[in-house]
Amino acid sequence: MLEKKIIEYEKAVLIGVITKEQNEEKVNEYLDELEFLTYTAGGEVKKRFVQKINVPNPKTYIGSGKIKEVEAYVTENEIGSVIFDDELTPGQQRNIERELRCKILDRTGLILDIFAQRAQTSYARTQVELAQYEYLLPRLTGLWTHLERQKGGIGMRGPGETEIETDRRIVRDRITLLKKKLSKIDRQMETQRGNRGALVRVALVGYTNVGKSTLMNVISKSEVFAENKLFATLDTTVRKVVIGNLPFLLSDTVGFIRKLPTQLVESFKSTLDEVREADLLLHVVDISHPQFEEHIDSVNLILDEIDSADKRCVMVFNKIDQYEHETIDADDPITQKTEKHFTIEEWKHTWMQRVGDRAIFISALNKENLDEFRKKVYDEVRDIHVTRFPYNNFLYPEHLDQY
């Protein structure tokens, strides 16, 4: 008889701050996402701490009183990790570790940890390792707090300083080596992309965990790894897809997220080249998520950063089977109708109306409206192909009975 595998999650607490730029509602949204990130990384959130503060404390991010409160909870409940929603400076991280005496992570460190877990291919592992080393370099001093540190000056450089400088050199050398390795792979991938011929290129883009890989599996009949966790897919997958009699290349790319670490954007730039070189973007959105509009903004921001904001794009609103709107009781004269009360039909008459026929509402998991989706993709790809190769227009009739 097979024994059921018991997964042990590391106990963690989350910390966020309410500032002039971030109100309480926004902080709670970010902490919800941070909790999902923590779960994806293998942690279990036991408590959240939120402090209202004008600007984060330059030494410990949160105030001394809140630090004491967190310290008491960490000690009493044997907490393994304390995770901050924003990126900490190396100095803040060292000071907090000194106070709390446990593992301290920020959002960037947590995302890098997830990427390290999820990287399957040599290329993805190299990209993640480069991002980790670039993040680690200014934080190396924190690794040597167990050594006796002496004051600087001539003849006063202690073993701690020597160890740190040696370690920095090793890390810098490793970064240089990884960049050369990535540069070589990038050239190979560029050659591969150039050898794909004249096929139209379509890229799935979107926030993490919106169902891109599930959609990829459905329309390409492939087995791309899909899971209800953040960043299930790191490696770009490219498949040849045929709808009707029209072939094209479809790529599934890494999901985006709010506050995406700059180290990752830089090290994954070659993966994002699939987006840059695409003829058509399918921007997949999880319409069942309460903050799906912010997710769209975050994706558009990153698309703008990689010079892909002006590409031809179809908005694919996924997970319509999971969408639930709030209702107002007929006898309730006080509650005002807001976006959270909209049905999908009502959403279609908001700003989505401006997207026009470039918006599709589907459920990739339940295969709802997929015929309409395939027809839309066919029409878009055909239009691109006909524009590029007008002489073989006759191969693609205006209407097909089956897609």
C-alpha positions in Angstrom: 0.0 0.0 0.0 1.4 3.4 -1.0 1.9 5.9 1.8 0.4 9.3 1.3 3.2 11.9 1.0 2.9 14.6 3.7 4.0 18.0 2.5 5.5 20.1 5.3 5.1 23.8 4.7 7.5 26.3 6.3 5.7 28.7 8.7 5.9 32.3 7.6 4.5 35.8 8.4 3.9 38.6 5.9 4.6 42.3 6.5 3.2 45.2 4.5 3.0 49.0 5.1 0.2 51.5 4.4 1.7 54.7 3.1 0.6 57.8 1.2 1.1 55.9 -2.0 -0.5 52.6 -0.8 -3.8 52.6 1.0 -5.1 49.7 3.1 -7.1 48.1 0.3 -4.1 48.1 -2.0 -1.8 46.7 0.7 -4.3 43.8 1.4 -4.4 43.0 -2.4 -0.6 42.9 -2.5 -0.5 40.7 0.6 -3.1 38.3 -0.9 -0.8 37.9 -3.8 2.3 37.6 -1.6 0.5 34.8 0.4 -0.1 32.9 -2.9 3.6 33.4 -3.8 4.5 32.1 -0.3 2.3 29.0 -0.8 3.9 28.5 -4.3 7.3 28.6 -2.7 6.3 26.0 -0.1 5.4 28.2 2.8 2.3 28.5 5.0 1.3 32.0 6.2 0.4 32.1 9.9 -0.2 35.9 10.3 0.0 39.2 8.5 1.4 42.4 10.1 0.4 45.8 8.6 1.7 49.1 9.8 0.5 52.6 8.8 3.6 54.7 8.2 4.3 57.8 6.1 7.5 56.4 4.7 9.2 53.0 5.4 11.8 53.2 8.2 15.3 53.4 6.4 16.8 51.1 9.0 14.2 48.4 9.6 11.4 49.2 7.1 8.8 49.1 9.9 8.9 51.0 13.2 10.7 49.7 16.3 7.4 49.0 18.1 6.1 46.8 15.3 9.5 45.0 15.1 9.1 44.0 18.7 5.6 42.8 18.1 6.7 40.7 15.1 9.7 39.4 17.2 7.4 38.2 20.0 5.1 36.4 17.5 8.1 34.8 15.6 9.6 33.5 18.9 6.3 32.2 20.3 5.2 30.4 17.2 8.6 29.2 15.8 8.2 31.1 12.6 10.8 30.1 9.9 10.5 33.1 7.5 9.4 36.7 7.7 8.5 38.0 4.2 8.2 41.7 3.3 6.0 42.8 0.4 8.5 45.4 -0.9 12.2 45.0 -1.8 14.4 45.7 1.2 17.8 47.4 1.0 20.8 45.3 2.1 21.1 47.4 5.2 17.4 46.9 6.2 17.7 43.2 5.7 20.8 42.9 7.9 19.2 45.1 10.7 15.9 43.1 10.6 17.8 39.8 10.7 19.7 41.0 13.8 16.4 41.9 15.5 14.2 38.9 14.6 16.9 36.2 14.3 15.2 34.3 11.6 15.2 34.1 7.8 14.2 37.5 6.2 12.9 37.6 2.6 11.4 40.4 0.5 9.1 40.0 -2.5 12.0 40.0 -4.9 13.9 37.2 -3.0 10.7 35.2 -2.8 10.0 35.4 -6.6 13.6 34.5 -7.3 13.2 31.4 -5.0 10.1 30.3 -6.9 11.9 30.8 -10.2 14.8 28.7 -8.9 12.3 25.9 -8.0 10.5 26.0 -11.3 13.4 26.3 -13.7 13.6 23.0 -15.6 15.9 23.5 -18.6 19.6 24.5 -18.5 18.7 27.9 -20.1 16.0 28.7 -17.5 18.3 27.7 -14.7 21.1 29.9 -16.1 18.7 32.9 -16.3 17.5 32.4 -12.8 21.1 31.9 -11.4 22.2 35.2 -13.0 19.2 37.0 -11.5 20.0 35.5 -8.0 23.7 36.4 -8.1 22.9 40.0 -9.1 20.4 40.2 -6.2 22.9 38.6 -3.8 25.9 40.7 -4.6 25.1 43.8 -2.6 23.8 41.6 0.3 26.9 39.5 0.8 27.9 41.2 4.0 24.8 39.6 5.7 26.3 36.2 5.1 29.3 36.8 7.3 27.7 38.2 10.5 29.1 35.1 12.4 32.7 36.3 11.8 34.5 38.6 14.1 34.6 42.0 12.2 37.4 44.4 12.9 37.5 48.1 12.2 38.9 49.1 8.8 42.2 50.8 8.3 45.8 49.9 7.6 46.7 46.6 9.3 43.2 46.3 10.7 41.5 44.2 8.0 40.0 41.2 9.7 39.2 37.7 8.3 35.6 38.7 7.8 36.5 41.5 5.4 38.8 39.1 3.5 36.1 36.4 3.2 33.6 39.0 2.0 35.9 40.4 -0.7 36.8 37.0 -1.8 33.2 36.0 -2.1 32.3 39.2 -4.0 35.0 38.4 -6.5 33.7 34.8 -6.9 30.1 36.2 -7.4 31.3 38.9 -9.9 33.2 36.3 -11.9 30.2 34.0 -11.9 28.0 36.8 -13.1 30.4 37.5 -16.0 30.5 33.8 -16.9 26.7 33.4 -16.8 26.2 36.5 -19.0 28.6 35.1 -21.6 26.8 31.7 -21.4 23.4 33.5 -21.9 24.8 35.6 -24.7 25.8 32.4 -26.5 22.5 30.7 -26.0 20.7 33.9 -27.1 22.5 33.9 -30.4 21.6 30.2 -30.9 17.9 31.0 -30.1 18.0 33.9 -32.5 19.2 31.6 -35.2 16.4 29.1 -34.4 13.8 31.9 -34.6 15.2 32.9 -37.9 15.0 29.3 -39.2 11.3 29.0 -38.5 10.5 30.4 -41.9 7.7 32.7 -42.9 5.1 31.3 -40.5 3.1 33.9 -38.5 4.1 34.0 -34.9 1.6 34.2 -32.1 2.5 34.7 -28.4 0.4 34.1 -25.3 1.1 36.8 -22.8 -0.6 37.7 -19.5 -0.3 37.8 -15.7 0.9 34.7 -14.0 -1.7 32.0 -13.3 -4.3 33.2 -15.8 -4.5 29.9 -17.7 -2.0 30.5 -20.6 -0.6 27.0 -20.5 -4.0 25.4 -20.2 -5.1 27.4 -23.3 -1.9 26.3 -25.1 -2.6 22.7 -24.3 -6.2 22.9 -25.6 -5.5 24.6 -28.9 -2.1 23.0 -29.7 -3.0 19.5 -28.4 0.3 19.5 -26.5 1.2 18.7 -22.9 2.7 22.0 -21.5 2.9 21.8 -17.7 0.0 23.7 -16.1 -0.8 24.1 -12.4 -2.8 26.4 -10.2 0.3 28.0 -8.8 2.2 31.2 -9.8 4.9 30.8 -12.4 4.1 27.2 -13.4 5.8 27.9 -16.7 9.2 29.5 -17.0 10.5 28.1 -20.2 9.0 29.4 -23.4 7.3 26.6 -25.3 6.7 27.0 -29.1 4.3 24.7 -31.0 3.2 24.6 -34.6 -0.6 25.0 -34.6 -3.0 24.5 -37.6 -6.5 26.0 -37.5 -8.5 25.2 -40.6 -5.7 24.9 -43.3 -3.7 27.8 -41.8 -0.4 26.9 -39.9 1.2 29.3 -37.4 3.6 29.2 -34.5 2.2 29.6 -31.0 4.5 30.4 -28.0 3.6 30.2 -24.3 5.7 32.7 -22.3 6.6 33.3 -18.6 3.8 35.0 -16.7 4.1 38.6 -15.5 3.4 40.0 -12.1 3.2 43.3 -10.2 6.6 44.5 -8.9 8.4 42.0 -11.1 12.1 42.2 -10.1 14.3 44.1 -12.5 16.9 41.4 -12.3 14.4 38.9 -13.8 13.2 41.2 -16.6 16.9 41.6 -17.6 17.9 37.9 -17.3 14.7 36.7 -19.0 15.0 39.2 -21.9 15.7 36.5 -24.4 12.6 34.6 -23.3 10.7 37.9 -23.8 12.2 38.1 -27.3 9.4 35.6 -28.3 7.0 38.4 -27.4 9.0 41.1 -29.2 9.2 39.1 -32.4 5.5 38.0 -32.4 3.2 39.2 -35.1 0.1 38.8 -32.8 -0.3 38.8 -29.0 -3.0 36.9 -27.3 -3.3 38.8 -24.0 -4.9 36.2 -21.6 -6.8 37.7 -18.6 -8.3 35.9 -15.6 -11.6 37.7 -15.5 -12.6 35.8 -12.3 -9.8 37.6 -10.4 -11.0 40.7 -8.4 -8.0 42.7 -9.6 -8.0 41.6 -13.2 -7.9 45.2 -14.5 -4.8 45.9 -12.5 -3.3 42.7 -13.9 -3.9 44.1 -17.4 -2.2 47.3 -16.5 0.8 45.4 -15.1 1.2 43.3 -18.3 0.8 46.4 -20.5 3.5 48.2 -18.5 6.0 45.3 -19.1 5.0 45.1 -22.7 5.8 48.8 -23.0 9.2 48.2 -21.3 10.1 45.6 -24.0 8.8 47.8 -26.9 5.8 45.5 -27.6 2.9 47.7 -26.4 1.8 48.6 -30.0 1.6 45.1 -31.4 -1.6 43.7 -32.8 -3.4 42.1 -29.8 -6.5 40.1 -29.0 -7.8 40.3 -25.4 -8.7 36.7 -24.2 -10.8 36.9 -21.0 -10.4 33.4 -19.5 -12.1 31.6 -16.6 -15.6 32.8 -17.3 -16.8 29.6 -15.6 -15.3 30.9 -12.3 -16.5 34.5 -12.6 -18.9 35.5 -9.8 -20.4 38.9 -9.3 -21.9 40.3 -6.1 -25.6 41.0 -6.0 -27.6 43.8 -4.4 -30.8 42.9 -2.5 -33.8 44.6 -4.1 -34.8 45.9 -0.6 -31.3 47.5 -0.1 -31.6 51.3 -1.0 -28.1 52.1 0.3 -25.6 49.9 -1.5 -24.4 51.5 -4.7 -23.7 49.4 -7.8 -20.0 49.1 -8.5 -17.8 47.0 -10.8 -17.9 44.1 -8.4 -21.6 43.8 -9.2 -21.2 43.7 -13.0 -22.2 40.6 -14.9 -19.9 39.6 -17.8 -22.5 41.0 -20.2 -22.3 44.3 -18.3 -18.5 44.2 -18.4 -18.7 44.0 -22.2 -20.4 47.4 -22.3 -17.7 49.1 -20.2 -14.2 50.0 -21.5 -14.1 46.6 -23.1 -16.5 47.9 -25.8 -13.5 50.0 -27.1 -11.6 46.8 -27.7 -14.5 45.8 -30.0 -14.2 42.5 -31.8 -10.6 42.0 -30.4 -12.1 40.7 -27.1 -13.0 37.0 -26.6 -14.6 35.5 -23.5 -13.7 31.8 -22.9 -13.1 29.0 -20.4 -10.0 27.1 -21.5 -10.5 24.5 -18.7 -14.2 23.8 -19.6 -13.6 24.5 -23.3 -16.3 27.1 -23.5 -16.5 29.4 -26.6 -13.3 27.8 -28.0 -14.8 27.7 -31.5 -15.3 31.4 -31.4 -11.8 31.8 -30.1 -10.3 29.6 -32.9 -12.2 31.6 -35.5 -10.9 34.9 -34.1 -7.3 33.6 -34.1 -7.7 32.2 -37.6 -9.1 35.5 -38.9 -6.2 37.5 -37.3 -3.5 35.2 -38.5 -5.0 35.0 -42.0 -5.1 38.8 -42.2 -1.4 39.0 -41.2 -0.5 36.2 -43.7 -2.4 37.7 -46.6 -0.8 41.1 -45.9 2.6 39.5 -46.0 2.0 37.1 -48.9 -0.8 38.6 -51.0 0.0 36.2 -53.9 -1.3 33.1 -52.1 -4.4 34.7 -50.8 -6.6 32.1 -52.6 -5.4 29.4 -50.2 -7.4 30.9 -47.4 -11.1 31.4 -48.1 -13.0 34.1 -46.2 -15.1 31.6 -44.2 -14.5 28.1 -43.1 -17.2 25.7 -41.9 -14.8 24.2 -39.3 -11.9 25.6 -37.3 
